[in-house]
Amino acid sequence: MTAELLFPADYRSARSAFIAAAEAAELGITSRLLGGIKGVDGDPLFLDTAWAGRRDARRALLLISGTHGVEGYFGSGVQTTLLRQGLAARVPKDCKIVLLHALNPYGFSFDRRVNEDNADINRNFVDHAHPPANPEYDILADAAAPKDISPAAFAAANRVLAAFGAKHGSFALQAALSRGQYHHPDGIYYGGGKLSWSLRMLKDVLDEELKAVEELSVIDFHTGLGDYGAAEIITEAEPGSEAYVRAHRIWGASLRSTANGQSLSAHLNGTIDSAMAAWMGCRALNFVALEVGTQSVSKVFEALRKDNWLSCHAPAEVPHRAQIKQQIRDAFYPDGDDWKATVFAHGQAAVNMALAAL
């Protein structure tokens, strides 16, 4: 079966295909229930993990899909296809592979980038009593996440953002909006007011499945930044640091750091790699995000803002609801075989490099 055909149509089919592929490979599944929350279809939501290799392995590879909900189609498709292609049989001796499917099942089910609390779980690991300040976002908050998206109001909001970009630069605008903010729960890139269920479950996976590991490599699959089908392997490690050197040995020239402006991504607050580094202590962590491009930055940003309006500010009846939901889905999951084949190849290559390093 081709990679194109194994990319899922929705969260529920993604979960079914992942579990079926794991069971066909004779792997056990651990399912963690998101209590009190139902999916778009009215059924329960789960974070699922499967593992292959030595239970008490000292070296391991963790593959994460669905950190940003609607981006889960890519990671799920790669995980399921690799399982179908025999990934479990390729685990190096004395090593382990763990596949975590749908870290943010709510966002995956509802085609939202955020979780059930409108929180971006990749901005969520902070001291919520004293979260990082983002004064630039505070200035731009009303324009970044407008409460009115009529053509005139949306155009006015865009002019505010454009003026900031003209004065400070487009990347400074991107950083102000995307690094994470903690004062506007109904805004975009909100880091949440408490530790999310998803991060608590990630900590549980680390404690249950990876507690013996001394060196852990992680690939977190993302979409929405970069040219259509292009890929970037992103680290937050400072170039020259031990973590950067280790990651560079694994992923080579493809590696880009947010710490010195190499990456298309701004340097972010409260990321899950910072969470895992804190939880692992002195153990070695090689964490990267594999980011694949979809549409232009402006189109992706427009889709994100309109979806935020739909969830946080829209009246009960919205004639163009379906159009907005299709817009955000397309922004993070271009449903074309050319894109699927291209990005699967990127995913496969990144995993192969990590396996070779193990």
N, C-alpha and C positions, 0 to 999 in steps of 0.2 A: 504494500500500500504506500502511495506517495506521501511525502510530507504535506503537500497541499491538502490532501484529503483528510489528514489527521488533525488539522487545525479546527478547533471546535466552533460550533454555531452559537453557543451560549454557555453560561457557567455550568448548568446541569449536565449537558452533554459532555462538557470538558471533564467534569468530575467522573462521570461514568466511564469515559474512554481511558482516563488515567488509571482508575481502579482496575478496569479490565486488563489493561496492559501490564500492570504490576502483578495481578493474580496470574496472568499467563506466564509471567517470568518466575512464578512461585515465590513472590515476595509478600510479606505480611503488610497490612495497612493499619495505621493508627489514625483514628478520626476524632477530632476535637470539635465539639458542638458549640456554635455561637448561640448561647442561650437567650431566649426571649425575642429573637429576631428571625423573621422569615424572609425568604428570597422573593424575587419578583413573581414567582410562580406559586407562592404561598407555602412552600416546603422549607424544611430546616436547612441551615447553612453550616458548612464544615470546612475546617482546615485539615487536610489529609497528608500523612507522611508515609513513605515507603523507604526501606533501606536494603542494601545488598552489601555483602562482604563480611568482614570479621566484626563481631559484636563489640569487642573491646579494642578496636583498632586505635593506634596512636596517630595515624594520619587519615584525613578524610576530606571528601568533597561534598559540599552542600549546594544543591540547586534550588532556587526559590522562584516561584511564579506568583503573580497577582499581588505584589506589594501595593501597586496602584490599581487595584480593581480592574478597570476596563482595559488595562495593559496586559491582563492575564492571558489573553488569547495567544500571544506570542510565546510566553514562557510555558504555558500548558502544552501548546503544540510541540515545542521542542522536547519537553520532558516525555510526553507520551510517545512521540515518534522514536526517540532514542531508546526507550524501553522496548518498543516493538522491534527495533533493530538489534537488540541483544546487549544493551548497556550493562545489565546486571552480570553478564558473563565476562565483562571486561574489567572488573574491579581488580586492581593490582593486588598481589599477595600481601596479606597483613594490613590491608587498607579497607576503607568503607566509603560508600556513596549513600547519601541521604537526599531524597527528593521531597521537597515541601511544596505541596500544591495548594494554591489559593490562600496566601497569607492574609489577604483581605477579601473574604468571600462575599461580604455585603457589596462592596464596590464592583466586584466581578459580576455578581448577579444583576445588579441594577445599572450596569454600564456607567458607573461613577468612578472617578479617580480616588475619591476619599472613602472613609468608612462610615459606619452608621451614625457617627457623631459629627459628620462633616469635617473630620480631621484627616490630615495627610499623615499616614503612619510613618513616612520617611522624614518627618519633621517632629516626631512625637517624643523622642528620648531627651528630655530636658528636665530641669528642676521646675516643676509646674508652679511651685510657690514663688519662684523668682526666675521666670523665663527670660530668654534673651530679648533685648529690645530690637525693634526694627522701625526706627522713626521715619524712614523713607516710605515704608508701606503705610504707616499711620497717615502720612500726608496724602497718599494716593488712594486710600481705602475706598472711598466712594466711587472713584473712577475705575478702580481695579475690579470691583464687584458691584456694579450698579444695581439699584433696586428697580430701575425702569429701563427696559431695553427697547422702547419704541425707537424708531430710526433717529429721531432728533436727539433724544436723550443719550442713545448709544454713541452717536457722532460727537456729542459734547464731551462725553467721558473719554473717548479716544483722543480728542484734542488735548485734554489734560495730560494724558500719558505721553502723547507725542511731544508736548512742550518739555516735559521732564527729560525725555530721551534726547531732544535737541540740545538741552543745556548740559546734561551730564554724560551722554553717550548711551547707545542702545544696550550695551552689555550691563551698564550700571542700572538701567531700567529693569532689565531681566533679573538682575541680582536682587534689587529692591523688592520685586514682586514674588520671586520664587524661593528666596533663601529660607523662608518660614516666618510666620508671624503668629502672635499669641494673644492679641487683644481684640480680635474681630472674629467671633465664632461663626458669623454668617458670611465670612469672606473667603477668598481663595488662599491656598497654601497655608491654611490654619493648622497649627501644630497640636491642637487639642488642649483641653484643660486638665487632663489626667492621663496616666499611662494606659494606652489602649489595650483592648482584649488581644489584638493581634500581636503586640509586642510581649504581652504576658505569655501568650502561647509559644512565641518564638523562644523565649527564655526557657519554657518547659521542654521544647524540642531539644534545646542545647543541653539541658540537664539530663534528659532521659536518653537521648540517642547519641550524644557526642561528649559525654562527661569524661571519657577516658582519653579524648583526643588532645595531643600536644601541638599539632599543627593542622589548622583547618583552612582550606580554600573554599571560597564562596563565590558563586555567580548568581547575581540577582538580575532577572530579566526585565527590561524596561523598553518602552516605546514612546515616540512623540517628539524626540529632539534630533534634528539632523535632516539631511536630504532623504528623499524617498528610497528606502531600502539600504541606505548606508549604515555603517555600524561604528561605534566607538566603545572601547573598553575603558571604564572610568574608575579611578581610585581617588580617595581623599588624602592619601598619604603624601607627605612632602617629598619631592624628589631628593634623593640622597639618603633618605631615612631607611632604616632596616626593612620596614614594611614595604616601602617602594621598591627597594632592591629585590626583595623576594618576589613581589608581584611582577616585576620586569623580567625576572628569570623565567617566569611561567608564561606570560602573555607577550613579552617582547615589545617590539616597536608599536604595536597596537595600543599600548597603555597610554592614557592621558590623565593628568592630575588636575583636580579642581583647585589645589592649593596654590598653584602658580599661574593659573590662567591658561593652561594647555587645553583644557576641556571645553566643549560646547556648554557644559553645565556650569552654573555658578557654584561657589562653595556654600554648602548648606548647613543649617542648624538641625540638631536633633535626629540625625540619620540612624538607620538600623545598623550600619556598620560601626558607628560610635557606640551603640548599645552593646553589640556583640563584643567589641574590644574591651569594654568595661566589664562585661560578664566573664570574659575569658582570662582577664588579668594578665599575667606574664606569658601565657601561652601564645604561640605564633598564629596570627590571623592574616590571611591573604584574601581580602574582600574586594570584589569589583562588581560594578554594575555594567551589564552589557546593554547598551542603549542603541536602538535602531530607529532610523528616521521614518516619518510618515508623510506629513504635509509641512507647509511653510510654518514658521513660528507664529505668524499673525493668524493663520487659520486655526492652528491648535489652540492658541490663546483665546480666540473668539469662542470656540466651542466650549472651552473650560468655563469661561465667564457666563455664557448663556445657560449651561447646565447648572452652574451655581445659582443663578437667578431662578431657574425652574424649581430647584429643590428648596431654596431658602426664602424666596420673595414672591413667587408667582401666585396668582389666584387659583382657586380650585379648578376652574375650567380654562384651559389654554388651548386654543385651536391648533397651534403649531407645536404642541408637545412632541409628537412623533418626529417632526422635523428636527427639533433640537436634540432629541435622543439619538437620531441617526447621525447627526453632525458630530457629536462627541465620540460615538463609536467609530466613525470613519477617521476621526483625528488620531485615534490611537490604535486602530485595527483596520487598515485598508484591506478589504476583503477581496483581494485579487491573487490569482495563482502565481503571478510573477513576483509579487511582494513576498508571499509566503515562502516560495522556493528560495528566494534570495536571503531572507532573514533566517530561515532555518539553517542555511549553509553557514551563516555567521555564528549561530548558536552552536552548531555541531563543531565548528572549528575551535571555538572558545573552550568547549568541554573537552575536546581531544587534547588541547594544550595542557589543561589542568590534569587530565588523566596521565599524560606523559610525565608531568612533573611528579605525580604521586609515585 
